[in-house]
Amino acid sequence: MQTLNDMLADSKIFARRDILSPHFAPKRLIARAKEINSIEKALAPSLKGDRGRNLFIYGKTGTGKTSCTRYVLEEVKAIPNSKAKISYINCKVYNSRYRVLNKIITDHLPTYAKRGYGTVDLYEKMTSWIEEDSKILVVILDEIDVVKDLDDLVYTLTRINSDIRAGGVTIIGISNKVSFKDVLDPRSLSTLYETELVFPPYYATELYEILKDRVTAAFRPGTVPDDVLHYIAATSAKDGGDARLSLKILSKAGELAEEANLQAVTIKDAEHASKSADNEIVYDLIGTLPEHHKLVLYSIALLTKGGGSYKKLTDGTDTYLFSGEVYSRYKSIAESMSKEPKSERWYRKYISELEVQGLIMSFESGKGIRGHTKLIKLMYSPTRTKEVLEGELFGKGAAAQ
């Protein structure tokens, strides 16, 4: 075990750990030139003082959506006399229409924001501020799907363009979920006039280049062999092409090597790190799910712990659940919490999105199993998944009643 003195001593493995952080903004973004150019094209009209088309950016976690958008924003800041005024908003923090509008006002009219005005006052102040000298306000909504009253927010921001004589608002929305617009009312959808940009997962060769680029500054020379980088890149590509995951594995592998007082990171360190980092990211992901997604996943975890109605015959260990029994348990749990269960159509959408996130797997059953039905399998520990969800749904440390 390391002593405090050991911890405070200079690392033999790391040079700068912060370079492996998901919050670190690299000066060079690898394998994303096409996507960066698409964001630049979307912003170009706004920078010239014209209303641009709204842009919605999709992609799984760790595909570079936020990094590329922030990269372009840094480019915009370097342009003198730009007509655009930018507000970047993390919707995990500013998760309602009022909070988003107040954040925009805080960014550009901070004195006014402190006066405690309501939504209508903020809207009127924003429109007059835009109109006074034909500004173009670009609002970047990162994790836009988290906003609780998203339909109201989208309608409000797009409505500004109809209420002003000069200037305008352009929206850039970033989301892991392609289907997030399904919650929007037709009146909001009709005013969006948007283009879409999908960020694909990284290939193993691209992940290797990203890791190699970070290793140069994050680790001491000679401490991370090439075979370790290739292993981490291949593992992360197989698990969905997530750059954030690959960097987390690399960081964890470095820590394991350091704790063992090694001179360099080994494949064994990378293997152990891969298992623990994957689990950490998954449980972090669970915490970001919308409430009804959590309730469905909680139902799956509970039923999986109980054994379900059908067990895979090949090894007797994997538990598969009937989609119908999951929906029944979800309805029961939602009602016990005084929440209105969603329809089966919405439930099927939740199942599809949980599968896209890699949290569950589903497939259509063959003949002889209660007719033609969907079977569902939880991809992670039901005990740990249940514990995480109980903390999220009922409060940290709480147990389900």
Sequence and secondary structure as in RCSB ss.txt:
>XXXX:A:sequence
MQTLNDMLADSKIFARRDILSPHFAPKRLIARAKEINSIEKALAPSLKGDRGRNLFIYGKTGTGKTSCTRYVLEE
VKAIPNSKAKISYINCKVYNSRYRVLNKIITDHLPTYAKRGYGTVDLYEKMTSWIEEDSKILVVILDEIDVVKDL
DDLVYTLTRINSDIRAGGVTIIGISNKVSFKDVLDPRSLSTLYETELVFPPYYATELYEILKDRVTAAFRPGTVP
DDVLHYIAATSAKDGGDARLSLKILSKAGELAEEANLQAVTIKDAEHASKSADNEIVYDLIGTLPEHHKLVLYSI
ALLTKGGGSYKKLTDGTDTYLFSGEVYSRYKSIAESMSKEPKSERWYRKYISELEVQGLIMSFESGKGIRGHTKL
IKLMYSPTRTKEVLEGELFGKGAAAQ
>XXXX:A:secstr
   HHHHHS  SSBS GGGGSTT   SS TT HHHHHHHHHHHHHHHTTS   EEEEE  TTSSHHHHHHHHHHH
HHTSTT SEEEEEEETTTS SHHHHHHHHHHHH HHHHTT   HHHHHHHHHHHHHHTT EEEEEEETGGG TTH
HHHHHHHHHHHHH SS EEEEEEEES GGGGGGS HHHHHHH EEEEE     HHHHHHHHHHHHHHHB TTSS 
HHHHHHHHHHHHHTT  HHHHHHHHHHHHHHHHHTT SS  HHHHHHHHHHHHHHHHHHHHHHS HHHHHHHHHH
HHHHHHT SEE TTTS  EEEEHHHHHHHHHHHHHHTT     HHHHHHHHHHHHHTTSEEEEE  TTSSSS EE
EEE S HHHHHHHHHHHHH TT    
